[in-house]
Amino acid sequence: LRRMNVFSETELKLKFIQSRDYWLQSVLTTIPKNDPYLHISKTIEACRVHLFDIVTQYKAIFPDDDSILAGIHGNTGKQSEGTLFCGWLNSKIWQFLRLLETDLRRGVGGRIDSLLSQCMYFGLSFSRVGADFRSLI
């Protein structure tokens, strides 16, 4: 698509985000919701693996966005492009946190320590790409 000049670079980034978001949502909707512990446990794993992959893919496809997670590009005029992905990733993290809160309210028995460990590992893995959210948990 880039070589065909069908879309501008910003449009390509938007299309990438839209298609990855649609795919991620389809993966998350297949997780059974009847057991809150199983649901959040599987959601943590799916989000950690797939969101990290999406960040890696985005960085590989759009290497010029070297500060995508900071959302700061100085006076280059590319701030909105970097903040586009940063904003999307931020919304996915907040979506995960809301889901975590909802499932915790539904009850997970005495297994909260296991979920906390999984969440901390999720946050730690995202610290490698500049999106550490452990303090929000």
C-alpha positions in Angstrom: 0.0 0.0 0.0 2.9 2.3 0.8 4.4 1.9 -2.7 1.1 2.3 -4.4 0.7 5.7 -2.8 -3.0 5.0 -2.2 -2.9 6.3 1.4 -0.8 9.0 3.0 1.6 7.9 5.8 -0.9 9.1 8.4 -3.8 7.2 6.7 -1.6 4.1 6.7 -1.0 4.4 10.4 -4.7 4.9 11.0 -5.6 1.8 8.9 -3.0 -0.2 10.7 -4.5 0.8 14.1 -8.1 0.2 13.0 -7.3 -3.3 11.6 -5.3 -4.4 14.6 -7.9 -3.0 17.0 -10.7 -5.0 15.2 -8.6 -8.1 15.3 -7.7 -7.7 19.0 -11.3 -7.1 19.9 -12.3 -10.3 18.0 -9.7 -12.3 20.0 -10.9 -10.8 23.3 -14.6 -11.5 22.6 -13.9 -15.2 22.2 -12.7 -15.5 25.9 -15.5 -17.1 28.0 -17.0 -14.7 30.5 -18.8 -17.2 32.8 -15.9 -17.6 35.3 -14.5 -14.1 36.3 -11.1 -15.6 37.3 -10.6 -17.5 34.1 -11.9 -14.6 32.0 -9.5 -12.0 33.5 -6.6 -14.5 33.5 -7.0 -15.3 29.8 -7.6 -11.6 29.0 -4.4 -10.6 30.8 -2.4 -13.1 28.8 -4.1 -12.2 25.4 -3.7 -8.5 26.0 0.0 -8.8 27.1 1.0 -11.0 24.1 -1.1 -9.3 21.4 -0.7 -5.7 22.4 3.1 -6.2 22.7 3.1 -7.7 19.2 1.0 -4.8 17.8 3.5 -2.3 19.3 6.4 -4.3 17.8 4.7 -4.4 14.4 3.9 -0.7 14.5 7.5 0.1 15.3 8.7 -2.1 12.5 6.3 -0.7 9.9 6.6 2.9 10.9 10.2 3.3 12.1 10.2 7.0 11.7 7.9 7.2 14.7 10.8 6.7 17.1 9.0 8.3 20.0 5.5 6.8 19.5 4.8 6.1 23.1 6.0 9.4 24.3 3.8 11.2 21.8 6.3 14.0 21.4 7.9 14.9 18.2 9.1 18.5 18.9 8.5 20.9 16.0 8.5 18.3 13.2 4.8 18.5 12.7 4.4 14.8 13.3 3.0 15.1 16.9 -0.5 14.0 15.9 0.9 10.9 14.1 2.8 9.8 17.2 0.0 10.6 19.5 -2.4 8.6 17.3 -0.8 5.3 18.3 0.0 6.5 21.8 -3.6 7.4 22.3 -4.8 4.1 20.9 -2.5 2.1 23.2 -3.5 4.2 26.2 -7.2 3.5 25.5 -6.4 -0.2 25.3 -4.6 -0.1 28.6 -7.6 1.7 30.2 -10.0 -0.7 28.6 -8.0 -3.5 30.2 -8.0 -1.8 33.6 -11.8 -1.3 33.5 -12.3 -5.0 32.6 -10.0 -6.0 35.4 -12.0 -3.9 37.9 -15.3 -5.4 36.6 -14.1 -9.0 36.9 -12.6 -8.4 40.3 -16.0 -7.1 41.5 -17.6 -10.2 40.2 -15.4 -12.2 42.5 -12.2 -14.3 41.9 -12.1 -16.1 45.2 -8.8 -16.3 46.9 -6.8 -16.1 43.7 -6.2 -12.4 43.7 -2.5 -12.8 44.3 -2.1 -14.8 41.1 -4.0 -12.1 39.2 -1.8 -9.4 40.7 1.3 -11.3 39.7 0.0 -11.7 36.1 -0.9 -8.0 35.9 2.5 -6.9 37.2 4.2 -9.1 34.6 2.0 -7.5 32.0 2.9 -4.0 33.1 6.6 -4.9 33.4 6.6 -6.2 29.8 5.1 -2.9 28.7 7.8 -0.9 30.5 10.2 -2.2 27.8 8.2 -0.1 25.2 7.6 2.9 27.4 4.0 2.1 28.5 4.5 0.8 32.1 1.1 1.0 33.8 1.8 -1.0 37.0 1.2 2.0 39.2 -2.4 2.1 37.9 -3.1 -1.4 39.2 
